[in-house]
């Protein structure tokens, strides 16, 4: 479909115009691997100053046009992804990341490519040498997370998680919740990125892998984990069959969720929500004392970037989860 995909290059300039005419842009020519002689072809300049190749066939398929228009944006994002890592000093590794995101943008026509996907895909490239293995692991990951990227003018993809977060903070720390509402942050949109890229910006690369494994393991309902721990410590015995049955139940729920995509049906609150709650708890005093507006709120939370202690945050999230469950259960009639 496009000779640049799989060529070992990363495209950072537009390939075509919005009406499907190929662009003979100097940057594209520099990065392209095509051996075609373009010096003799007829060309004109469009209103944006791009040189349009009049001799090339115009693309009329709207889906192909839309896909090709995203390829240079993917390239720009790829160059910004994990740029401090030595691994990406090798341009071959950058091109693998671009290839995978370019192909995924084509096969998932409903979502396509969105900013943040490169952060999710990068660990697959680093961990898996084979590009095909990395692609299919990323594709499976996106089955879980693609809903996060489905945004409209009325809602964002992580809206459910933001609502969960608001409810949890309101239960566990009403004072902080009221303060955030006063600042105009009652919708909790300031936590949008944490959910979108699963804390890739807040913790180091290695710690993000630690967090991901912990969060996905606990999707099998963390309250079962706590109940099992309490039973084991109290009776020094194995976990009962009923609890193992519960684990199997949530295993089936997770498989269906992964296969078909998340729906609006009731399921366990993602542990990632309690992770964000633990970050807010850690910054609680600073938020209450120093935040006088949304700018202050964002500035204080941005201080977390790259400095979040993953293990401490995990421990805090599990404690908050346990505390939240107890409070909710005591409120029930």
SETORGU-769584 format. One record per atom (N, C-alpha, C): z, y, x; residue in one letter. Coordinates in steps of 0.001 Angstrom, whole numbers. Atoms other than C-alpha are relative to their C-alpha. Example, Ala and Ser with C-alpha at 12.3 -4.5 7.8 and 13.67 -1.06 7.14 Angstrom:
      up   north    east residu
       0   -1190     890      a
    7800   -4500   12300      a
       0    1200     900      a
     -60   -1190    -820      s
    7140   -1060   13670      s
     730    1090    -770      s
***
This chain:
      up   north    east residu
       0   -1212     820      x
       0       0       0      x
       0    1255     849      x
       6   -1133    -925      x
     613    2290    2946      x
     147    -525    1418      x
      38     557   -1354      x
    -183    1608    6591      x
    1208     397     844      x
   -1153    -437    -791      x
    2903    3494    7813      x
    1186    -950    -130      x
   -1102     942     206      x
    5316     941    6308      x
    -220   -1224     884      x
     130    1122    -917      x
    5959   -1710    8941      x
    -694     345    1300      x
     731    -412   -1203      x
    4210     323   11634      x
     919     296    1180      x
    -926    -380   -1060      x
    7372    1038   13618      x
     206    1494      95      x
    -128   -1456      16      x
    7170    4737   12750      x
     886     454   -1154      x
    -757    -628    1081      x
    9277    7041   10587      x
    -742    1269    -405      x
     771   -1144     484      x
    7345    9528    8453      x
     938    1071    -540      x
    -875   -1098     441      x
    8999   12926    7970      x
    -789    1174    -573      x
     828   -1045     610      x
    6103   14953    6550      x
    -764    -606   -1169      x
     671     541    1191      x
    4330   14609    3172      x
   -1318    -694     328      x
    1228     763    -197      x
    1531   12044    3013      x
   -1096     404    -980      x
     974    -365    1029      x
    -131   13244    -200      x
     496    1224    -766      x
    -375   -1102     885      x
    -175   16170   -2598      x
     487    -582   -1326      x
    -512     465    1283      x
    1339   15976   -6060      x
   -1114    -519    -915      x
    1108     516     797      x
   -2126   15322   -7505      x
    -685   -1192     673      x
     474    1241    -598      x
   -2656   12352   -5155      x
   -1019     135    1112      x
     981    -193   -1080      x
   -4848   13880   -2442      x
     695    -163    1347      x
    -622     220   -1318      x
   -4040   12636    1098      x
      46    1285     823      x
    -189   -1188    -822      x
   -2692   15322    3436      x
    -254    -341    1467      x
     278     178   -1422      x
   -4065   15608    6954      x
     922     946     770      x
   -1010    -853    -617      x
    -834   17131    8234      x
     162    -380    1472      x
    -163     315   -1429      x
    -380   17412   12036      x
    1173    -931     286      x
   -1168     853    -231      x
    3082   15806   11817      x
    -291   -1439    -407      x
     341    1340     448      x
    1736   12878    9843      x
    -949    -658     985      x
     957     545    -960      x
   -1145   12435   12245      x
     695    -431    1286      x
    -731     326   -1217      x
    1272   12450   15150      x
     782   -1293    -154      x
    -853    1156     220      x
    3457    9761   13568      x
    -778   -1231    -454      x
     772    1106     549      x
     693    7617   12047      x
    -531    -905    1107      x
     519     956    -974      x
    -614    4523   13767      x
   -1447    -338    -275      x
    1397     277     331      x
   -4032    4517   12122      x
    -900     458    1129      x
     915    -323   -1096      x
   -6824    4484   14689      x
   -1259     686    -496      x
    1197    -627     558      x
   -9296    6152   12356      x
    -229    1356     647      x
     357   -1291    -571      x
  -11123    9128   13785      x
     -23    1035   -1121      x
    -110    -987    1078      x
  -10103   12090   11632      x
    -613    1340     367      x
     474   -1311    -446      x
  -11683   14874   13672      x
   -1265     446    -732      x
    1255    -354     632      x
  -15015   14701   11838      x
      73      42   -1522      x
     -85      56    1457      x
  -13715   14328    8316      x
     129    1391    -590      x
     -67   -1297     669      x
  -14026   17158    5850      x
    1413     261    -471      x
   -1361    -319     410      x
  -10809   18985    5045      x
      71    1424    -517      x
    -276   -1337     511      x
   -9472   21987    3161      x
    1503     201      -9      x
   -1436    -294      74      x
   -6104   23720    2893      x
     373     286   -1438      x
    -455    -289    1354      x
   -4137   23713    -323      x
     912    1210      14      x
    -794   -1234     108      x
   -1857   26495   -1577      x
    1277     -38     816      x
   -1213     117    -815      x
    1092   25115     417      x
    -304      40    1491      x
     367     -64   -1408      x
    -825   25360    3656      x
    -260   -1353     625      x
     267    1328    -526      x
   -1212   21593    4046      x
   -1507    -246      55      x
    1414     331    -136      x
   -4563   20339    5290      x
    -284   -1268    -789      x
     320    1118     874      x
   -6033   18055    2626      x
   -1281    -669     486      x
    1155     771    -455      x
   -8409   15291    3683      x
    -929    -262   -1189      x
     916     119    1132      x
  -11390   15657    1305      x
    -808   -1288      33      x
     823    1203    -122      x
  -13114   12554    2654      x
     730   -1250    -473      x
    -791    1163     416      x
  -10260   10215    1669      x
      23    -100   -1524      x
     -44     226    1444      x
  -10005    8676   -1781      x
    1266     594    -601      x
   -1154    -558     708      x
   -7746   10490   -4218      x
     696   -1107    -779      x
    -798    1002     717      x
   -4909    8354   -5637      x
     230     503   -1426      x
    -169    -402    1404      x
   -4723    8383   -9428      x
    1180    -680    -672      x
   -1137     721     582      x
   -1918    5886  -10100      x
    1275     831     184      x
   -1173    -888     -55      x
    1140    7993  -10979      x
    1186    -630     714      x
   -1115     669    -662      x
    3625    5380   -9769      x
    -166       1    1511      x
     261     -22   -1443      x
    1972    5186   -6363      x
     181    1409     558      x
    -174   -1394    -440      x
    1860    8986   -6104      x
    1478     336     135      x
   -1436    -294     -15      x
    5543    9263   -6993      x
     677    -689    1181      x
    -583     744   -1121      x
    6413    6575   -4420      x
    -360     641    1339      x
     431    -589   -1272      x
    4349    8138   -1625      x
     648    1369     236      x
    -636   -1318    -140      x
    5920   11538   -2326      x
    1442    -100     497      x
   -1386     160    -467      x
    9355   10092   -1520      x
      91    -459    1450      x
     -67     635   -1315      x
    8415    8512    1821      x
     467     940    1100      x
    -441    -923   -1057      x
    8855   11630    3961      x
    1456     424    -204      x
   -1406    -327     261      x
   12164   12437    2222      x
     905   -1113     510      x
    -746    1130    -566      x
   13378    8947    3128      x
     101     157    1505      x
       6    -183   -1453      x
   12358    9663    6710      x
     979    1061     455      x
    -936   -1074    -364      x
   14323   12917    6820      x
    1445    -472    -110      x
   -1361     508     184      x
   17423   11167    5469      x
     341   -1055    1051      x
    -222    1039   -1009      x
   17009    8240    7892      x
     419     639    1331      x
    -320    -662   -1267      x
   17102   10628   10859      x
    1398     611       1      x
   -1355    -570     101      x
   20404   12037    9568      x
    1078   -1070    -167      x
    -956    1068     302      x
   22049    8652    8928      x
     617    -564    1275      x
    -736     569   -1146      x
   24727    7518   11421      x
    -606     448    1323      x
     729    -487   -1176      x
   23052    9743   14007      x
     830      -3    1281      x
    -829      53   -1210      x
   26037    9508   16393      x
      62   -1407     596      x
     -60    1380    -487      x
   25596    5740   16785      x
   -1088    -261    1037      x
     948     347   -1061      x
   23952    4492   19982      x
   -1102    -911    -544      x
     942     949     588      x
   22261    1805   17883      x
   -1273     695    -472      x
    1149    -706     554      x
   19981    4404   16298      x
    -706     894    1010      x
     786    -659   -1044      x
   18903    5876   19610      x
   -1294    -769     243      x
    1196     831     -49      x
   16408    3013   19477      x
    -836     277   -1247      x
     819    -399    1147      x
   13574    4264   17268      x
    -421   -1197    -841      x
     362    1197     754      x
   12748     682   16284      x
    1008    -270   -1107      x
   -1033     200    1016      x
   16058     488   14444      x
    -112    1041   -1116      x
     230   -1025    1011      x
   15355    3781   12675      x
   -1157    -392    -914      x
    1171     378     799      x
   11981    2454   11557      x
     324   -1157    -943      x
    -428    1090     891      x
   13632    -696   10142      x
     689     575   -1232      x
    -712    -635    1116      x
   15895    1487    8031      x
    -994     680    -940      x
    1013    -676     823      x
   12907    3531    6836      x
    -833   -1011    -777      x
     801    1038     664      x
   10867     401    6056      x
     706    -557   -1228      x
    -759     639    1078      x
   13601   -1155    3930      x
     158     945   -1189      x
    -183    -969    1081      x
   14274    2013    1942      x
   -1329     309    -696      x
    1318    -259     577      x
   10535    2607    1441      x
    -407   -1131    -945      x
     365    1145     840      x
    9983    -911      74      x
     904     -62   -1229      x
    -907      35    1155      x
   13106    -750   -2107      x
    -394    1062   -1030      x
     399   -1077     917      x
   11923    2563   -3578      x
   -1177    -420    -871      x
    1137     467     785      x
    8782     765   -4724      x
     404   -1073   -1007      x
    -313    1120     897      x
   10332   -2377   -6206      x
     978     397   -1107      x
    -913    -467    1044      x
   13057    -500   -8109      x
    -564    1284    -581      x
     718   -1171     524      x
   10819    1805  -10103      x
     865     864    -917      x
    -867    -753     903      x
   13609    2838  -12469      x
     852    1015     758      x
    -874    -864    -801      x
   15847    4311   -9756      x
    -757     614    1171      x
     744    -499   -1157      x
   13497    4628   -6774      x
     909     212    1190      x
    -859    -339   -1142      x
   15056    6298   -3751      x
     821    1237    -325      x
    -882   -1157     165      x
   18023    8670   -3856      x
     789     191    1286      x
    -843    -276   -1166      x
   20039   10377   -1146      x
    1298    -786    -117      x
   -1201     826     -20      x
   22970    8207    -132      x
    -330   -1469     212      x
     380    1403    -176      x
   21052    4930    -143      x
     -89    -373    1478      x
     101     292   -1436      x
   20474    5222    3606      x
    1370    -315     589      x
   -1364     287    -467      x
   24256    5254    4133      x
     414   -1417    -363      x
    -340    1355     446      x
   24554    2005    2176      x
    -822   -1060     731      x
     907     955    -640      x
   21616     348    3905      x
     275    -144    1494      x
    -187      -9   -1462      x
   22544    1269    7480      x
     819   -1179     534      x
    -763    1145    -524      x
   25272   -1394    7929      x
    -786   -1305      -1      x
     807    1223      43      x
   22767   -4089    6923      x
    -915     -85    1222      x
     878     -47   -1174      x
   20424   -2983    9716      x
     788    -317    1265      x
    -823     178   -1194      x
   23240   -2925   12261      x
     478   -1452     127      x
    -610    1333     -30      x
   24724   -6299   11293      x
   -1017   -1130      69      x
     988    1076     105      x
   21545   -8284   10679      x
   -1248     338     808      x
    1160    -261    -853      x
   18792   -8528   13274      x
   -1313    -113    -768      x
    1238     250     727      x
   16189   -9837   10847      x
    -178    1042   -1099      x
     233   -1077     960      x
   14632   -7036    8800      x
     -53    -510   -1437      x
      73     572    1349      x
   13954   -9332    5826      x
    1389    -322    -529      x
   -1376     282     418      x
   17578  -10506    5736      x
     715    1287    -388      x
    -641   -1290     270      x
   18747   -6891    5888      x
    -490     572   -1328      x
     548    -520    1257      x
   16404   -5950    3041      x
     628    -688   -1202      x
    -484     707    1183      x
   17567   -8688     666      x
    1498     176    -201      x
   -1439    -315     150      x
   21246   -8022    1407      x
     167    1385    -625      x
     -58   -1342     588      x
   20646   -4353     639      x
    -411     -41   -1472      x
     459     103    1386      x
   18727   -5271   -2531      x
    1099    -579    -888      x
   -1095     590     775      x
   21635   -7431   -3686      x
    1148    1001    -165      x
   -1020   -1043      90      x
   24089   -4632   -2886      x
    -378    1036   -1055      x
     433   -1008     958      x
   22000   -2220   -4949      x
      75    -503   -1432      x
    -199     514    1361      x
   22237   -4538   -7948      x
    1387     383    -502      x
   -1351    -434     367      x
   25927   -3667   -7898      x
      63    1510    -208      x
    -249   -1433    -115      x
   25545      13   -7126      x
   -1100     898    -562      x
    1122    -837     413      x
   22204    1162   -8533      x
     361     923   -1158      x
    -433    -851    1107      x
   23961    2493  -11636      x
     579    1319     463      x
    -563   -1240    -550      x
   25671    5072   -9405      x
   -1072    1071     202      x
    1080    -933    -317      x
   22275    6639   -8700      x
    -821     400   -1213      x
     742    -332    1225      x
   21081    6858  -12314      x
     622    1242    -632      x
    -553   -1266     479      x
   21755   10523  -13043      x
    -996     685    -945      x
     810    -790     923      x
   20506   12686  -15882      x
     552    1420     -37      x
    -498   -1373     141      x
   20924   16331  -16863      x
    1362      31    -679      x
   -1259      27     760      x
   23839   15274  -19067      x
    1116    -767     703      x
   -1045     837    -607      x
   25663   12744  -16863      x
    -394    -443    1396      x
     226     546   -1337      x
   26051   11325  -13379      x
     275   -1498     -33      x
    -110    1455      11      x
   25855    7650  -12479      x
    1407    -523     172      x
   -1372     444    -249      x
   29480    7466  -11412      x
     961     560   -1043      x
    -817    -652    1034      x
   30733    9088  -14633      x
    1185    -861    -428      x
   -1090     880     418      x
   32784    6037  -15676      x
    1120     -29    1026      x
   -1013      38   -1056      x
   34536    5916  -12315      x
     774    1320      71      x
    -674   -1300      14      x
   35293    9645  -12482      x
     983      86   -1168      x
    -897       6    1166      x
   36784    9152  -15948      x
    1224    -878     256      x
   -1122     858    -391      x
   38901    6263  -14676      x
     958     763     912      x
    -818    -739    -964      x
   40107    8463  -11818      x
     837    1065    -697      x
    -726   -1031     745      x
   41047   11290  -14185      x
    1165    -602    -778      x
   -1053     658     781      x
   43014    8889  -16393      x
    1145    -472     890      x
   -1014     536    -918      x
   44831    7331  -13424      x
     876    1111     553      x
    -777   -1118    -537      x
   45867   10667  -11909      x
     863     619   -1092      x
    -773    -561    1117      x
   46974   11893  -15326      x
    1244    -833    -280      x
   -1138     891     226      x
   49254    8863  -15678      x
     980      44    1171      x
    -860     122   -1180      x
   50558    8726  -12100      x
     535    1342     499      x
    -416   -1303    -528      x
   50747   12440  -11258      x
    -499    1114    -920      x
     442   -1008     969      x
   50458   14738  -14304      x
     -54    1416     588      x
     -37   -1340    -598      x
   51362   17803  -12214      x
   -1274     263     803      x
    1218    -157    -794      x
   48483   17251   -9808      x
   -1226      78    -904      x
    1131      -6     936      x
   46090   16503  -12669      x
    -139    1365    -664      x
      34   -1316     651      x
   47033   19753  -14446      x
    -474    1071     976      x
     407    -981   -1012      x
   46585   21692  -11194      x
   -1509     -81     253      x
    1440     177    -214      x
   43113   20224  -10652      x
    -791     550   -1177      x
     671    -548    1190      x
   42166   21126  -14216      x
      -2    1518      33      x
    -100   -1455     -95      x
   43381   24687  -13651      x
   -1028     549     987      x
     964    -427   -1020      x
   41131   24897  -10575      x
   -1442    -199    -455      x
    1358     283     475      x
   38145   23739  -12631      x
    -525   -1335     497      x
     406    1304    -523      x
   38132   20284  -11085      x
     429   -1156    -872      x
    -469    1042     907      x
   39277   18359  -14147      x
   -1017   -1091    -271      x
    1028    1038     155      x
   35956   16503  -14254      x
     -62    -928    1213      x
    -119     799   -1230      x
   36732   15145  -10740      x
   -1349    -228     701      x
    1299     124    -660      x
   33142   15704   -9614      x
      92     140    1515      x
    -175    -124   -1455      x
   34510   16533   -6158      x
      90   -1370     678      x
     -87    1357    -549      x
   34950   12751   -5712      x
   -1325    -743     -97      x
    1310     602     250      x
   31278   12106   -6513      x
    -512    -786    1210      x
     579     632   -1191      x
   30219   11314   -2938      x
     772   -1234     444      x
    -807    1153    -403      x
   33110    8949   -2223      x
    -437   -1248    -749      x
     449    1139     807      x
   32002    6717   -5075      x
   -1452    -358     303      x
    1432     219    -174      x
   28296    7153   -4409      x
    -305    -831    1246      x
     315     707   -1257      x
   28294    5944    -779      x
    1189    -825     509      x
   -1119     893    -324      x
   31568    3962    -829      x
     717     378    1293      x
    -852    -498   -1078      x
   33490    6120    1659      x
    -651     -55    1385      x
     657      45   -1297      x
   30859    5910    4401      x
     231    1281     793      x
    -182   -1277    -706      x
   31424    9608    5233      x
    1467     264     332      x
   -1432    -280    -170      x
   35220    9486    5008      x
     647    -829    1107      x
    -593     879   -1019      x
   35883    6627    7445      x
   -1042    -334    1057      x
     912     400   -1066      x
   34386    5316   10663      x
    -890   -1151    -464      x
     922    1067     372      x
   31541    2802   10600      x
     730   -1333    -142      x
    -730    1268      44      x
   33813    -142   11412      x
     972     -68   -1158      x
    -963     -36    1103      x
   36437     929    8895      x
    -686     -90   -1358      x
     712      90    1282      x
   33810    1270    6171      x
    -303   -1458    -338      x
     239    1425     244      x
   32978   -2428    6603      x
    1291    -675    -459      x
   -1319     521     395      x
   36684   -3238    6362      x
     273     339   -1462      x
    -235    -443    1382      x
   36933   -1211    3152      x
    -880    -758    -987      x
     924     677     909      x
   33869   -2797    1591      x
     457   -1427    -275      x
    -438    1386     193      x
   35118   -6334    2178      x
    1245     -66    -870      x
   -1240     -13     775      x
   38541   -5478     788      x
    -275     318   -1471      x
     265    -416    1373      x
   37173   -3726   -2296      x
    -730   -1085    -785      x
     767    1020     714      x
   34695   -6465   -3166      x
     835   -1251    -239      x
    -882    1154     201      x
   37296   -9214   -2653      x
     923     246   -1188      x
    -948    -328    1065      x
   39631   -7408   -5051      x
    -677     251   -1344      x
     662     -95    1302      x
   36964   -7182   -7742      x
     369   -1185    -893      x
    -424    1153     794      x
   38365  -10536   -8835      x
    1366     282    -627      x
   -1171    -505     715      x
   41139   -8472  -10453      x
    1267     -17     853      x
   -1142     -78    -908      x
   43895   -7269   -8124      x
    1348    -316    -638      x
   -1308     298     596      x
   46700   -7718  -10685      x
     278   -1506      51      x
    -203    1444    -197      x
   46117  -11482  -10402      x
     542    -251    1399      x
    -478     109   -1380      x
   46618  -11088   -6659      x
    1490     312      76      x
   -1418    -369     -32      x
   49946   -9317   -7193      x
     867   -1048    -697      x
    -758    1012     737      x
   51086  -11856   -9769      x
     160   -1267     825      x
     -54    1192    -838      x
   50227  -14688   -7405      x
     991     184    1138      x
    -936    -283   -1105      x
   52160  -13043   -4564      x
    1447     -66    -490      x
   -1357      -7     539      x
   55212  -12496   -6761      x
     463   -1412    -339      x
    -364    1364     366      x
   55143  -16060   -8048      x
     278    -841    1241      x
    -163     779   -1230      x
   54757  -17490   -4552      x
    1315     342     689      x
   -1230    -399    -666      x
   57654  -15461   -3174      x
    1238    -422    -793      x
   -1145     347     838      x
   59895  -16247   -6141      x
     262   -1502     -46      x
    -159    1442     195      x
   59244  -19969   -6425      x
    -410    -833    1213      x
     450     713   -1203      x
   57822  -20828   -2975      x
    -965   -1127    -369      x
     903    1049     467      x
   55114  -22746   -4796      x
   -1433     501      17      x
    1405    -365      51      x
   51368  -22785   -5127      x
    -286     820   -1260      x
     401    -788    1163      x
   49565  -20461   -7503      x
    -325    -947   -1156      x
     203     868    1162      x
   49482  -21906  -11008      x
   -1471    -116    -368      x
    1375     232     417      x
   46314  -23343  -12535      x
    -513    1114    -907      x
     428   -1056     912      x
   46294  -20595  -15151      x
    -505    1217     769      x
     425   -1162    -782      x
   46011  -17914  -12481      x
   -1292    -290     746      x
    1258     369    -637      x
   43324  -19812  -10631      x
   -1141      75   -1002      x
    1000    -110    1057      x
   41485  -19996  -13951      x
    -385    1461    -206      x
     267   -1432     126      x
   41830  -16216  -14173      x
    -909     497    1109      x
     853    -384   -1119      x
   40301  -15820  -10727      x
   -1434    -466    -247      x
    1343     513     298      x
   37374  -18027  -11770      x
    -664     849   -1090      x
     541    -824    1080      x
   36971  -15923  -14919      x
    -592    1284     555      x
     495   -1252    -545      x
   36627  -12717  -12938      x
   -1137    -235     986      x
    1135     355    -839      x
   34320  -14509  -10523      x
   -1273     -50    -826      x
    1157      68     894      x
   31982  -15219  -13447      x
    -404    1398    -465      x
     290   -1376     432      x
   32291  -11619  -14651      x
    -741     751    1088      x
     632    -697   -1113      x
   31363  -10351  -11189      x
   -1433    -475     204      x
    1356     524    -181      x
   28347  -12673  -10948      x
    -949     566   -1044      x
     834    -567    1057      x
   27033  -11470  -14302      x
    -261    1477     253      x
     126   -1421    -293      x
   27686   -7866  -13277      x
   -1015     229    1110      x
     924    -120   -1122      x
   25773   -8392  -10033      x
   -1415    -350    -420      x
    1326     466     406      x
   22896  -10221  -11711      x
    -692     976    -937      x
     618    -795    1060      x
   22314   -7975  -14698      x
     256    1490     113      x
    -354   -1406     -93      x
   23809   -4677  -13565      x
    1176     305    -903      x
   -1175    -305     797      x
   27005   -3075  -14883      x
    -358     532   -1372      x
     184    -507    1357      x
   27227   -2456  -18591      x
    1244     770    -398      x
   -1144    -780     481      x
   29659    -491  -20695      x
    1146    -884    -472      x
   -1061     890     425      x
   31709   -3594  -21405      x
    1226     174     878      x
   -1270    -195    -690      x
   35350   -3543  -20415      x
     154   -1010    1127      x
    -251     863   -1154      x
   36082   -4965  -16968      x
    1107     610     821      x
   -1052    -554    -841      x
   38623   -4446  -14217      x
    -392    1373     549      x
     260   -1308    -607      x
   38941    -860  -12958      x
    -305    -241    1479      x
     341     234   -1409      x
   37182    -838   -9550      x
    1101     506     916      x
   -1060    -390    -935      x
   39643    -712   -6661      x
    -386    1287     735      x
     447   -1239    -650      x
   37505    2118   -5236      x
     602    1225    -681      x
    -606   -1119     726      x
   38972    4363   -7943      x
    1408     270     527      x
   -1352    -166    -540      x
   42466    3733   -6601      x
     -39     447    1457      x
     172    -514   -1361      x
   41148    4380   -3095      x
     -76    1524     -25      x
     108   -1459     114      x
   40158    7902   -4150      x
    1340     585    -432      x
   -1319    -469     442      x
   43501    8265   -5926      x
     982      60    1168      x
    -900       1   -1167      x
   45289    7365   -2664      x
    -306    1171     931      x
     382   -1176    -805      x
   43315   10099    -849      x
     600    1252    -625      x
    -580   -1157     688      x
   44411   12627   -3479      x
    1516      36     167      x
   -1454      67    -173      x
   48004   11431   -3174      x
     390     467    1398      x
    -298    -401   -1380      x
   47892   11874     598      x
    -129    1511     186      x
     231   -1444    -123      x
   46571   15434     180      x
     722     801   -1086      x
    -621    -598    1186      x
   48800   16177   -2814      x
     657    1347     297      x
    -756   -1226    -273      x
   51117   18781   -1281      x
    -914    1141     426      x
     937   -1030    -456      x
   48279   20616     425      x
    -819     537   -1163      x
     773    -421    1173      x
   46282   20679   -2806      x
     825     907    -904      x
    -863    -793     885      x
   49231   22022   -4803      x
     332    1357     608      x
    -460   -1234    -649      x
   50199   24667   -2234      x
   -1141     929     418      x
    1041    -832    -594      x
   46876   25847    -795      x
   -1237     188    -873      x
    1227     -79     798      x
   44127   25170   -3345      x
     130    1031   -1110      x
      -2   -1040    1026      x
   43435   28283   -5424      x
   -1336      68    -736      x
    1307      52     640      x
   39903   27395   -6470      x
    -739   -1246     461      x
     774    1195    -340      x
   37195   24746   -6230      x
    -386     -40    1468      x
     369     -48   -1418      x
   36166   25937   -2765      x
    1132    -522     873      x
   -1163     494    -750      x
   39692   25324   -1464      x
     162   -1500    -178      x
    -125    1427     303      x
   39777   21935   -3164      x
    -979    -827     836      x
    1026     715    -759      x
   36524   20837   -1535      x
     275      79    1500      x
    -312    -161   -1429      x
   37565   22242    1861      x
    1103    -963     435      x
   -1128     880    -343      x
   40840   20291    1842      x
    -444   -1459      28      x
     468    1392      41      x
   39122   17043     860      x
   -1035    -284    1084      x
     976     192   -1075      x
   36356   17584    3417      x
     670    -246    1344      x
    -746     272   -1234      x
   39030   17479    6111      x
     183   -1498     222      x
    -160    1455     -77      x
   39215   13763    5345      x
   -1174    -644     740      x
    1227     600    -524      x
   35635   13164    6574      x
     174    -542    1416      x
     -79     654   -1299      x
   35683   10670    9429      x
    1410    -222     499      x
   -1383      70    -474      x
   39477   10863    9665      x
     900    -868    -870      x
    -812     801     907      x
   40627    8594    6855      x
     373   -1322     650      x
    -487    1279    -526      x
   42767    5659    7997      x
    -244   -1061   -1072      x
     428     961    1015      x
   41164    2737    6175      x
    1128    -917    -450      x
   -1056     950     354      x
   44096     330    6323      x
    1123     687    -773      x
   -1025    -759     709      x
   46558    3000    5244      x
    -455     330   -1412      x
     545    -320    1316      x
   44281    4015    2385      x
     -26   -1237    -893      x
       8    1253     768      x
   43925     374    1304      x
    1393    -318    -521      x
   -1384     288     402      x
   47677    -127    1284      x
     437     959   -1103      x
    -343    -995    1014      x
   48092    3100    -681      x
    -669    -282   -1330      x
     743     308    1227      x
   45431    2059   -3193      x
     642   -1161    -748      x
    -619    1165     634      x
   47099   -1295   -3850      x
    1349     367    -627      x
   -1285    -439     550      x
   50502     362   -4356      x
    -203     816   -1281      x
     287    -813    1186      x
   49016    2887   -6777      x
    -485    -865   -1151      x
     501     901    1038      x
   47251      98   -8644      x
    1163    -714    -687      x
   -1154     708     547      x
   50493   -1807   -9083      x
     852     942    -858      x
    -795   -1002     718      x
   52342    1343  -10158      x
    -685     374   -1318      x
     753    -366    1196      x
   49586    2238  -12629      x
      94   -1091   -1062      x
     -79    1104     946      x
   49605   -1223  -14230      x
    1364     -51    -685      x
   -1348      24     573      x
   53366   -1078  -14712      x
     193    1121   -1010      x
    -161   -1141     901      x
   53232    2381  -16285      x
    -781    -199   -1298      x
     826     234    1176      x
   50417    1418  -18627      x
     629   -1079    -895      x
    -594    1101     771      x
   52186   -1807  -19666      x
    1266     449    -722      x
   -1241    -478     643      x
   55460      -4  -20396      x
    -295     911   -1193      x
     388    -891    1106      x
   53596    2431  -22708      x
    -508    -788   -1203      x
     527     798    1108      x
   52164    -409  -24786      x
    1120    -367    -960      x
   -1027     328     988      x
   54055   -1102  -28055      x
     417   -1467      88      x
***
